[in-house]
Amino acid sequence: MTTYHFVGIKGTGMSALAQILHDSGETVQGSDVDKYFFTQKALEEKGIKILPFSADNIEEGYVVIAGNAFGDEHEEIKRAKELGLTYYRYHDFLGEWLKRFTSIAVTGAHGKTSTTGLLSHVLDETYPTSFLIGDGTGKGGENSEYFVFESCEYRRHFLSYYPDYAIMTNVDFDHPDYFTSIDDVYDAFQQMAMQVRKGIIACGDDEHLQHIKANVPIVYYGFQESNDFQAKNVYETEEGTTFDVFVRGTYYATFTIPQFGSHTVLNALSVIALCDYDGIPAEEINALKTFAGVKRRFTEKEWGGQILVDDYAHHPIEIAATIDSARKKYKGRPAVAIFQPHTFSRTKAFLKEFAESLQEADYVYLCDIFGSARESKGNLTINDLQELIPGAEILAIEDTERLKEHKNGVLLFMGAGDIQKFQKEYEAKVKSVAE
């Protein structure tokens, strides 16, 4: 039997893909750095072996799948090539694997992970479904009918995919270490659209997506009257958000989701449109109301009278959306933003926009910029962002206890780096108060 070896198995996409292959009856193992990542919990629960990096991990007959964070000079990749093994980059292997199913790509600058999770949940309630979610969650099955997967635009990796359907949530400028402009980003999405085989579900409220061209039908969704699927009469209750859906001006159904914020309604509306397009009845789509969310997307807990929220938000649009969710769910409680910028290039490119979105919170704390393997330093500091936000304070890891003063606050720990260590440190210091 073939052994699939994953180089960098703790990556969110890699972890999910490893789980999919394992669930499909394949023999799977992988390697990574000796540091705990939240993604490894699911791997360990499934008995998938995780090894420290070593050329000795690579043996004859293996199929090697390498994460995109590792260059060709990595010792395991070099060994695989020396042995002449079958070798893939993550996105290339995924492009081959999805051909076995009715595939649905979920792509966009923001909202990919939450929408992928929501669609996977709805379909999996009724149909055999495999899915790959960008929070490290993966599920496979040899008899799956659908394959739902998060499709990332970074470095145009999503051009390795030719899905049956695609949900496009939005087009926005991000990844300034690769994309040169919003036009460059749009060009990538336009290329991707031309590779979809059956249909595209696109957010018609997004001005860029309004101009997308494809060889397949495009169904638009959003709040505006011009959309094929429109959300109207939106209101919040303690249980979540309820809204009516109109299809080309005719009432279709009423849905409730246990999330808050306009962006969550749009995510749900895209799933409703996709399911209806593929002939799935409204009563089955109602599984929306039992969706518990995905990891690191407004993941919350009560703590000593406060609400602590762990969120992956690392772009100004996402920060604004997270603060909006907090305001709508916890009306009247102060929103406290604790933000760690991710990469120097992104911080520099969006410095003004970060300041504007963070000022929507009542209090702002800033953590040092988190560099990446590609970009460990830059020519600006967190103080450059602080200067643009009146009242913003710098937060050091050893000083998190000061957050205790926001007694009724919703503490929003936001970032794509290791912002979670600030929350863990805070919880450790105020544990006795919470108990």
Secondary structure by P-SEA (a helix, b strand, c coil): cbbbbbcccccaaaaaaaaaaaaabbbbbbcccccccccaaaaaaabbbbbcccccccccccbbbbccccccccaaaaaaaaaccccccaaaaaaaaacccbbbbbbcccaaaaaaaaaaaaaaacccccccccccbbbbbccccbbbbbbbccccccccccccbbbbcccccccccccccaaaaaaaaaaaaaacccbbbbcccccccccccccbbbbbbcccccccccccccccccccccbbbbccccccbbbbbccccaaaaaaaaaaaaaaaaacccccccccccccccccccccccccccbbbbbbccccaaaaaaaaaaaaaacccbbbbbbbbbccaaaaaacaaaaaaaaacccbbbbcccccccccccccccaaaaaaaccbbbbbcccccccccccccccccccccccaaaaaaaaaaaaccccc
